[in-house]
């Protein structure tokens, strides 16, 4: 079964809900398992649990099928996302355009190639789907 990963903030922001909505749609269209990922940053000291994340998602979207809730802890959100995508051998990652911008900056620092989609396809064989922010 295919796997789609979607990183989100907690509590769910407007942008996270929009990105999550698109990820749910993609997972259903592809008959895929959906991994909803939140990263607890070491430096923030806040500890969001899987139950917190699940409850927040279900308040917004109701109960979902074929969904895993994952909470990782790390120093960089972007690195933790890449670790999860690689560890789970994800087929696609759905990210908001703000997260995409941060990933682009991270790649520019560490590689000569800021093209995240190409990098992930070449190194992780993963499709990157970027969701535009909602217009005010």
C-alpha positions as CSV (number, residue, x, y, z in Angstrom):
1,X,0.0,0.0,0.0
2,X,1.2,3.5,-0.8
3,X,2.2,5.9,1.9
4,X,1.6,9.7,2.1
5,X,3.3,11.7,4.8
6,X,2.0,15.1,5.9
7,X,3.8,17.2,8.5
8,X,1.6,19.5,10.6
9,X,1.9,22.0,13.4
10,X,0.3,21.6,16.8
11,X,-2.1,23.1,17.6
12,X,-3.3,22.8,14.0
13,X,-2.9,26.2,12.2
14,X,-5.1,27.3,9.4
15,X,-2.3,26.4,7.0
16,X,-1.8,23.0,8.6
17,X,-5.5,22.2,8.3
18,X,-5.4,23.2,4.6
19,X,-2.3,21.0,4.0
20,X,-3.9,18.2,5.9
21,X,-7.1,18.4,4.0
22,X,-5.2,18.1,0.7
23,X,-3.2,15.1,2.1
24,X,-6.3,13.3,3.2
25,X,-7.8,13.8,-0.3
26,X,-4.6,12.5,-2.0
27,X,-4.4,9.5,0.3
28,X,-8.0,8.6,-0.5
29,X,-7.5,9.0,-4.2
30,X,-4.4,6.7,-4.1
31,X,-5.9,4.3,-1.6
32,X,-2.8,5.0,0.6
33,X,-2.0,5.0,4.2
34,X,-1.6,8.5,5.6
35,X,1.1,9.4,8.2
36,X,0.3,12.6,10.0
37,X,3.6,13.9,11.5
38,X,4.3,16.5,14.1
39,X,7.8,17.4,15.2
40,X,8.5,18.4,18.9
41,X,11.5,20.7,18.8
42,X,14.0,20.0,21.6
43,X,14.6,23.7,22.0
44,X,10.9,24.5,22.6
45,X,10.5,22.1,25.5
46,X,6.9,21.4,24.5
47,X,5.8,17.8,24.4
48,X,2.9,17.0,22.1
49,X,1.7,13.4,22.3
50,X,0.3,11.2,19.6
51,X,-3.1,11.3,21.4
52,X,-3.0,15.2,21.4
53,X,-2.3,15.1,17.7
54,X,-5.0,12.5,16.9
55,X,-7.6,14.4,19.0
56,X,-6.8,17.7,17.2
57,X,-7.0,16.1,13.8
58,X,-10.3,14.3,14.6
59,X,-11.8,17.5,16.0
60,X,-11.2,19.1,12.6
61,X,-11.8,16.2,10.2
62,X,-13.6,13.5,12.2
63,X,-12.3,9.9,12.5
64,X,-10.0,8.9,9.6
65,X,-9.2,5.4,8.3
66,X,-5.7,4.2,7.4
67,X,-4.0,6.9,9.4
68,X,-0.9,6.8,11.6
69,X,-0.1,9.6,14.0
70,X,3.6,10.1,14.5
71,X,5.4,12.6,16.8
72,X,9.1,12.9,16.4
73,X,11.5,15.0,18.4
74,X,14.4,16.9,16.8
75,X,16.3,20.1,16.4
76,X,15.2,20.9,12.9
77,X,11.7,20.3,11.6
78,X,12.9,19.8,8.1
79,X,15.5,17.2,9.0
80,X,12.9,15.3,11.0
81,X,10.5,15.4,8.1
82,X,13.2,14.0,5.8
83,X,14.0,11.3,8.4
84,X,10.4,10.2,8.6
85,X,10.0,10.1,4.8
86,X,13.1,8.1,4.4
87,X,12.5,5.7,7.3
88,X,8.9,4.9,6.1
89,X,9.9,4.8,2.4
90,X,7.0,7.2,1.7
91,X,5.7,7.5,-1.8
92,X,4.7,11.2,-1.3
93,X,5.0,14.0,1.2
94,X,2.5,16.8,1.2
95,X,3.8,20.1,2.6
96,X,2.6,23.7,2.8
97,X,4.3,26.3,0.7
98,X,5.8,27.9,3.8
99,X,7.4,24.5,4.8
100,X,8.6,24.1,1.2
101,X,10.4,27.5,1.5
102,X,12.2,26.4,4.6
103,X,13.2,23.1,3.0
104,X,14.5,25.0,0.0
105,X,16.7,27.1,2.3
106,X,18.0,24.0,4.1
107,X,18.9,22.3,0.8
108,X,20.7,25.4,-0.4
109,X,22.8,25.3,2.8
110,X,23.8,21.6,2.4
111,X,23.7,20.9,-1.3
112,X,24.2,22.6,-4.7
113,X,20.7,21.6,-5.6
114,X,17.8,23.5,-4.0
115,X,15.2,21.6,-6.0
116,X,13.6,19.5,-3.2
117,X,11.3,17.5,-5.4
118,X,14.2,16.4,-7.7
119,X,16.4,15.7,-4.6
120,X,13.8,13.5,-2.9
121,X,13.0,11.7,-6.2
122,X,16.7,11.0,-6.7
123,X,17.6,10.1,-3.2
124,X,14.3,8.9,-1.6
125,X,12.1,8.2,-4.6
126,X,9.5,10.4,-3.1
127,X,7.0,12.8,-4.7
128,X,6.6,16.2,-3.1
129,X,3.3,17.9,-3.3
130,X,3.1,21.6,-2.2
131,X,-0.1,23.1,-1.0
132,X,-0.6,26.8,-1.4
133,X,-1.6,28.9,1.6
134,X,-5.2,30.0,1.8
135,X,-5.9,33.4,0.5
136,X,-7.3,35.9,3.0
